[in-house]
């Protein structure tokens, strides 16, 4: 089994920020601001991965575990 370290409100907030960054990426892409769109999309992908897998590498490195919230 894969170890998890993201849960509760932390996971919910990461999901909300994933949606907001995705909308920002699409909007800025339509405005032809490609660099900002790429950054927003990369952030959305990273947070989306954290949300779906319940694992964050930075949390792991810092010893943070929010699964008990």
N, C-alpha and C positions, 0 to 999 in steps of 0.2 A: 504494500500500500504506500502511496505517495504521502509524504509528510505535508501537512497544511499549516499555515501560519496567518491566514487572513480569514476573518469571519465577522459576523454580526454587522454592526454599523459601518465598520471599515470596508467590508465587502460591498455594502449598499452604496456608500459614497463613491467608491471606485467605479461602480456601475453607472452612477449618475454622471460622473466626470467623463466616463467613456462616451456616453451619449452626447454630452455637450461638446467634447472635442471632435467627435465625428461630424456633428452639425457644423462646427466651426471650420473643419477641413473642407467640407463640401461647399460651404459658402465662400471661403477664400479661394477655392479652386475656380469657382464661377467668376470671381473677380480677377482672375489671372495673377494672383499673388502666390506663386508656386512654392517659394521657399517656406512661407508661413503655413501653407496647406500641408506640405510634407511634414513639418514639425508637429502640427496638430494631429495628423494621421498617425505618426509614429507614437505619440503619446496615447492616442486612443487604442492603438494595437497593444501597447504595453499594459495599460490599465485593464483593457478587456481580457488579456491573458491572465492577469492577476485575479480578476473577478471570476472567471470561469474555472480556473484551476485551484483557487483558494491558496495560492502560493506566491510569495514575493521574495525575490533574491535579496533585496535591500533589507527587508525585515529579518531575513535569515542572518545576514551579515551583522546586523545591529542587535540581534537577540530579542527581537520584538515578536510577540505572539498574541494576536487579537482574537483567536478562536474561542476564548472563554467568555467573551463579552455577551 
